[in-house]
Amino acid sequence: MTSSPTASGSRLASRLGFSDRVFVGPAARRLAREIEAGLDLVETGLAEDLRVADPIADATSRYLYEAGGKRVRPVLTLLTAQLGEGNVPAVVDIAKALEMTHLGSLYHDDVMDGADRRRGVPAAHAVWGNSIAILTGDLLFSRASQLMSNYGDRAIRLQADTFERLVLGQMHETVGPQPEDDPIAFYLQVLADKTGSLIAAATQAGAIFSGAPAEYEEPLRVYGEKVGVAFQLLDDVIDLSSKPEDTGKVPGTDLRAGVPTMPSLLLTTEDDEASAALAAEIDAGVARIAEGEDAAILDEPLARLRDHAVTAKTLELARTWTRDAIAALDPLPKGPVRDALTRFAQSLADRSS
């Protein structure tokens, strides 16, 4: 690569949407160059591996990949791989497989949630219909499994276990908590399964397939899962105030579709009349949208939810999960990888500041 150390670190930080605080100092910038070199291999490989002979499958499977994305999961795999042998072929392939798995889950999620847009473009199901979007997700999952199968039982089991948790998380979100479930704990488990499991697979896989010491694997798994939960909690906050032109999604997409978020769940635990009235108003709006009314009827109630104390509570909960994620890194050796993981988690928390 020809970029300077400063440019390389800045380019990677910019790609992730975080500040340059993630890669601070000469050692961190050297680390950033290694990650970028690996990410170039991942991008080249994905562009090739997502090609399909069938013209329809080729167009649909490349659709969300070509729409962009931050490649957070491959970056984390490449980052933790620097605790071992670095960007070896197995690490690059596993990083590709995990990104394909993530992409496949997006096709399915958008169908389940009825999302109109993803990454600034119309959702795949809005272009080709639900059936093709679902089948495209299935195709990406199969491609990911093919890549994983090249690296033995450990890789296959990692993929299978992660995929199972993704499915269970989506299933539980769809069915909702049962009478014996605590709604808040239930929701956190859904986040751990739907989001945390794949990020945990990414951070753990970098250590496993680079030959890093085995004692690093569990701390990295715990770190990844907690970062994933924090990431989603922060998204719940950002979603209420996001601009569609910045995120590619309509603010409050999940709530408008009847999918609860942490602020809405916390709202139901408040005991004042104003909170109860707002919760009832949002529920009524969701029901009216389901019957065909314009989703804009929730614009004003969601604005009030954004300014409610429960949204600030969600932000603090996310920061607690972030702190716990950083604490999980204690068994790792001090150095640029641990520092970058710490700053990465802190930068996630700063997204909503």
Buried (B, 14 or more C-beta within 10 A) or exposed (E): EEBEBEBBBBBBBEBBEBBBEBBBEEBBBBBBBBBBBBBEBBBEBBEEBBEBEEEEBEBBBBBBBEBEBEBBBBBBBBBBBBBBEBBBEBBBBBBBBBBBBBBBBBBBBBBBBBBBBBBEBBBBBBEBEBEBBBBBBEBBBEBBBEBBEEBEEEBBEBBEEBBEBBBBBBEBBEEBBEEEEEBBEBBBBBBBBBBBBBBBBBBBBBBBBBBBEEEBBEBBBBBBBBBBBBBBBBBBBBBBBBEEEEBBBBBBBBBBBBBBBBBBBBBBEBEEEEBEEBBEBBBEBBEBBEEEEEBEBBBEBBBEBBEBEBBEBBBEBBBBBBBBBBEBBEEBEEEBBBBBBBBBBBBBBBBBE
